[in-house]
């Protein structure tokens, strides 16, 4: 089957070369690579132009398009029966394409979920990856919902579920996943189809990212229970424990330690094996970053989610019906 790799880019001068180099090094070369540029002004197009003779690259332009619009435009213009989606900012292992399309070619499922892993360059990025991204052993293949930085599907499956939701600017790949899952059931899982990507470089960029993710969740009406639990923790449980410790006994404050242990256990389980080779000072910094990252992410989500909900209420007549969790 013919395979088309698709991606969208916008001002990715610093990262697009790594993606294209990794595509050039694939053990199974793509039949075509369709990249949609959303209006780059930083020299991204100059770098893409250098690869036109090295790769079967089809470069398209859709200035102002959001990610969903760009992906749909790329897929509509792709000629492959299988679409393999990735993102700028990723570095694909050489076996990525061969591994991610194999289950589809074997007829196991029309959708194949690849995996992704952080590619940190600083101590902060190491801690951020451990705090926010799952390890392979955390994955339940029958329930895993892939990011569109590492997923493959039949083009006809994309057509049958109506493509990516163009009214949504973030979390669009989840809605697309839900639609595919409802129609076709569990996806095939390709754990060796790994896309490495660099986490956000600082706390401000991370907070902005999670704010946008949560705003997208609010727009799409996703994860109500998770958000309710988050608000309940910070606005109900934390103040109540404080007051109970003052009124009853300071020993009540030990509940904070129990709560922190529950929140941080999984990030530290992921982080500790990654500390080998770091200096003692860097190890300490990485360990101390984890609670800061976790709390910052929670607050960014709590700020972003109601913004998305308000947007949804204002635009509810314009939002088409879409699937929730399967």
N, C-alpha and C positions, 0 to 999 in steps of 0.2 A: 504494500500500500504506500502511496505517496504521502510524505510527512512534511507539513509546513510548520515551522517554528514562528511564533508571533510574539511581539513585544511592543510596548509603547514607551516613548521617551519624551522628556522635557528637561532641557538644560542638564544633561548628564555627561558633560565633558570629562569629568574626573573618573567616571566609572564605566562608560560605554565600551572602552577598549578592552577591559577585562572580560566583559560578556562576549564580545565578538571573538576575542582570542580563544576563549573556552569553547565557543561554537565551532571554530576552525579546527579544534583539537578533538572533536567527537569521534569515538570509534565507529559510530554510524553517522555519516554526514547527513545533515538535513537536505531534503530535496529543494527546499526554498526557505528563505528567512524573510518574513514580512515585518517591517518596522514602521510604525506610525509615529511621526513627530508632531507634537502638539503645539509647536511654535517656538522652538529653541532659539536662543539668541547668544549663547555662550561659546559657540564653536563646536557644539555637538555634531552639527551637519558636516563640518569639515572632516572630523574624525570618521564619521560614517562613510564619507566619500572615499576614504583611503582603502576601504574594505570591499568596494564594489567589484574589483577584479579578483579578490581572494575568495569571496563567498558568493553563493547564489542569493544575493541580497536584493530585495525589492523595497525601495524606500518610498513611503507615502506621506502625505502632509494633510493634517487636519487641525489648523491653528484654533486654539481655544477649546478643543475637545477635552472632556473629562476622561478618566481611565476607561470607563465602560464604553463610551463612544469610540474611543481609540481602538480598544480590543475588538469590538464588533466590526469596525471598519476594516481592520487587519484581516479578520476571519472571512468577511465577505469577499475580500480580494485575494484570499489564499486559494490555491488550486489543489491542495492536498486533501485526501480523504480523512487523514488524522491531523488534528491540530495539537501542537505541543506549545503550551504557554509558559513564558518566563517574564522576568522584569529586568529593566536596567538596574544596575547596582548589584547584580548577582554574578557569581563565578561558578560555572557548572562543572561538575566532575566529568572526566572524559567519557564515562559510561552513561551519562545522564539520559541522552536521547534513546539509546538502545534499550536501557532498562525501563524507561517510562512508557515506551510504545509497545514493548513486548507483550504485556497482558492483553492489550487491545488486539494485536495481531493474532494472538492465540485464541481469541474469541471468548476470553474470560469475562469481560465486561466492556461496555462502551466508554468507560471513564477509568483512568488510571491516576492514582494520587501519588505524586512523588513526595520527597521529604525536603527539608531545608534546615540549615544549620548556620549559626553565627560565624562570622569571620572577623574576630576582633583584632584591633591593632593597638589598643590601649587598655590599661587596667579597668577604666570605667566601662569600656565596651565589653570586656570580659565579664564583668559583674552584671551588666545589662542583659547580655545574652543568657546567662544562667538564670536570671530572675524572670525573664519574660518568655523564653522559648523552651519548648519541651525537648527532652532527650528522646532518642528513639525508643527506649524502654518505657517511656510514658505513654506511648501511642497504643490505642486500641484500634487495629485496622478496620474493624467493622463499623466504627463510629467516626473515624478520622475524616475531617473536612479539610481538603487541601487548600493552601494558598495558591493563587494563580501565578505565583512565581515558579511553581513546579507542579504542573498538572497537564494531562493530555486527555483528549476526548475525540470521538468521531465528530466530524463536521455536521453530520445529519443530526446528532444528538443536540448540538448547539442550536440548530435550526428548530428542532422540535420543542425545545423549552423556551424559545424566544430570545436567546442570547443573554448577554449581560444587561442588567437593568440600567438604562441610560439616565434615569431620573436620580440615581444615587451616586454620590461622589466618593464615598468611602464604604467599606464593608460590602462592596458590590460582589466580590467573589463568594462571600457566604450565601447571599441570595441566589446566585447562580448555582452554587453547590446544592442548596436545598432543593431547587427545581430539578436538578439532575437526579438527586437521591430519591425524590418522590416518584420520579418517572421510571428509574432503572434499578433502584435498590442500592445495596452497598457497592462501593467502588472497589476495584482492584487496588492493591497497595504495592508500591514499588520502592522499598526502603533504601535501595542503593542508587536511586535517581535523586541525587542530592544537589541542591542549589545552595551554595554558600553566599551569604550576604552580610555586609557590614552593618552592625547596629548603629543607632544614632550616636554621634560623637560626644554629646554633652547632655546635661540634665534638661536644659531648656528645649533642645530639639526633641528629646524624648517626651517631655510633657506636651509639646505641641502635637506630636504624633498621636499620643494617646487621647488627647482632647478631640482630635479629628476622628479617630476611630469611634470614640463614644458618641460624638455627634452623629456619625453615620448610624450607629446602633439605634439612637433615638429616632432618626428619620425612618429607619426600617422597622421600628417597633420590635427590636430584638433584646433578649436577655433581661426581661423585666425583673425576674427573680434575683439575678445576680446584682443588678443595680439596687434593688430594694435591700438586699443583704448588706451591701456596701454602705448605703445611707444609714441603715440600722446600726451598723458597727460604730461608725464615727459620730453619729448624732444622738444615739440612744445608749448603746452599751458603754462606750468610753466615758461619757459624763456620769452615768449611773454608778459605775465602779468608783469613780472619783468621789462622788457624794457618799456612797456607802462606806468607803474607807475613812472618810472624815467623821461620819456619824456613828458607825459601828465599831470598826477596828481597822488599823492600817494593814492588817494581814489580808484584807479583802483585795488590796492592790496587787497581790500575787496573781490575780486573774489576768493582769496585764501581761505578765510573763508567759502565762499559758496561752494567751491569745497571740502573742508575738511568736511563740514557738510554733503554733499552728500555721501562722502566715508565712514564716520564713523557713520552715523545715525543708520543703521541696527545693527552693532556690539554693539553699546551702548544700543539699545533697548533690545538686548538679555542679555547684561551683567548686567544692573542695577537691575533686579529682583534677580540676583544671589548673590548680595552683602550683603544681609541680614545675620547678624551674624558675619560679619567680623569687625575687629577693624577699626577705622577711617584711620589709616596709611595704612592698607592693602587695604581698599577701594580706597584710593588715588593711590596706586601703580597699582592696577588693571586698573583703569581708564587711567592712564598714559601709561600703556603698550599697549593699543589698537592701537593708531596711529603708535607706533614703529613697532608693529607686522604687521600692514597693509602695511606700506611702505617697510619693509624688505621682506615681501612676494611678493610684486610687483617686486622689484628688483631681487629677486631670480628667478622669472619667466622670467624676461626680459633677464637674463643671460642664463638660461637653454634652452629657446625656440630655439634660433638660433643654439645652439649646436645640438639639435635634428634635426633641418632642414638640417644642413650640413650632419649629419649622413644619413638622408633620401636620400639626393641627391647622396651620395656616394654608397648607397645600393638600389637605386630605382629599379634595375632589379631583386633584390632578394625578394622584398616585394610583397606578393600576394595581389590581389584586396581585399579591405575590405570596409564595409559600413561606411558612415559618419553619421551625425545626421539624424534620421528618419524624 
